[in-house]
Amino acid sequence: MGDRWTLLIARELLPSPMRYTELKASLAGIATNLLAERLRTLEANGIVERRLEEAGVVYALTPWGAGLREPMEALGRWGAPLMLTGRDGDSFQPRWLTLALPGLLREMTSTPPVELGVETDGFLMVLRIDEDGPSAIVRSDQQPDTIFTAAPEVVIGLAVGGLTIDQALSLGDLQGDRRVLCKVFPPGRAIAAAAFGLSPTGE
């Protein structure tokens, strides 16, 4: 997993399987022959597998490969302060938030379950919190009743408690029930902000 690009390939496949062309487009700068070589190595070691779906052949993590979610979420939590400072020219894919948000909200549970649509840069994901904790999926067949649209920095700020609900709403747009947003990002998460060296007002 320490080879160049290997961990990034795993990161791309954690949210969902991808076609080869999608992987190539998402991994800006990787050479075609190197991507093919890395995928062959990951397949040979039981981390990635090829599947035939309606869209064609896709690459997906095996159950063992999916075990990389925990260390990847830990890396996401570690890098959260950097995400709050803005992209500053760095490449960013909105789908990466499907990995980052569950990692940042890992201690959250909800009974009954609550679902919030999170849209950033034109990409919509569904953030679900139930009795087992948080998860994020890309679901095109049905949209949740409540959708929060904002820049990724605002979404991350809410997740770590660096922004209040009111601050986030002033920087984004909410369609639906404000109570859902408060349930997913409760005011008490200001406590979490301290772990990232942030004040609850994001100053």
ABEGO torsion letter per residue (X at the ends): XABBGAAAAAAAAAABBBBAAAAAAABBGBBAAAAAAAAAAAAAAGABBBBBBAAEBBBBBBAAAAAAAAAAAAAAAAAAAAAAAEAGGBBBBAAAAAAAAAAAAAABBBOBBBBBBBBBGGBBBBBBBBAAEBBBBBBAABBBABBBBBBAAAAAAAAAGABBAAAAAAABBBBEBAAAAAAABBAAAAAAAAAAGBBAAGX
